[in-house]
Amino acid sequence: MHSESVENGLVRVPGLVDYHTHILRDALGGRPRFMYGDIGDFHREVKARNQTPMDYPPEPIRTKEIGRRIFRSLMQAREAGLTEVWEAGLDQLECLYELLSIREYDLLPLRVRILIASGLAERTMPSVTGDLGVEIAGVKFYVDGWLGYRTCAVSRPFLNSNETGILFMDAETLAKRAGPFADRGFAIATHAIGDRAIEVTLDAYEMIYGGDCRSAQPRIEHGMVLRRDLIARIADLGVKVCVQPSFRGSDEHHIRSSLGNRWPYAYDWATASSCGVGLLSGSDSPLEQLNGVASLYILARQLGSIGMSGSLAAGADVTTGTTLLSGPLALNEEEPRVVSTYPVM
């Protein structure tokens, strides 16, 4: 990633991207159904239905101001230094229609890329828009649960437990469901947190893409509980991993209580990066802070990167515009402040 010093101590860098948000879902009002109860129970309920969380019936819309809420969220993202956001698992098309309306009136604050939830995609896959501002990028699938509720699929029992989590799909099922969308040129992104789920996802990607996996660059969302052999395999295949830098801190208790020292490479983005894994940076907003400069600063410290270079290139793209900062991202300096953003539209 190249940065350019400008006058008055300001630094211009390629436009920052949050590759995993839920801005559009949040605009529907209220919290998702599963957030009102025990998430572990929700995962078990979904499994009993032979579904995944991306196939579950969508939430009722709780507001009449979807467009206004979307616009406000996108403005907040722009103020965080972002020039592009990716919605990870849209399951209601009303949000897309509101986005296109905002775009039609030339009011879109930044670029939006949408991963359609697998359940909606299999019922009604929206057509690509061909628009630089709003586009359907691909489909999101879901293979396992979450670490905090011990529902992510792991290869050995959690600490002080006989549980190994929940696997919503095996490799053959994922390949069968995702393959038709990959054949149509859509990006495939799969939620996989536990090492067993990551392995299943990689098996499915090899079934789908064969030797073309690197050129297609399918994604693993989160990819937290890594093993050294999985790191090497991800790098060899050319699969991208979308990580959430702030999760390393907010999940600290779960890492200690559920994993112990059984997975020494869990959340180890530095080793993954040094082994050639392509990292994308996402926030999982609104669960965590929008992934602007603050989150990339956290990732820089985790990777040991100095300045706007190296692995941080995965978190920005010059084709999305530029972000003007009050100083460079560096380990020994105060976190830079966003001055302004210039999205390419």
Secondary structure, DSSP 4 states (H G I P E B T S, - for coil): ---EE-GGG-EEEEPEEEEEE-HHHHTTSS--GGGGS-HHHHHHHHHHTT--TTTSPPPPP--S-HHHHHHHHHHHHHHTTEEEEEEEEE--HHHHHHHHHHHHTT---SEEEEEEEHHHHHH-PPPP---SSEEEEEEEEE-B--TTTT-S--SSPPTTSS----BS--HHHHHHHHHHHHHTT-EEEEEE-SHHHHHHHHHHHHHHHGGGHHHH--EEEE--S--HHHHHHHHHHT-EEEE-TTHHHHTHHHIIIIITTS-TTTT-HHHHHHTTPEEEE---BTSS--SSHHHHHHHHHHHT--SS-GGGGGGB-GGGEEEEESS---TTSPPP-EEEEEE--
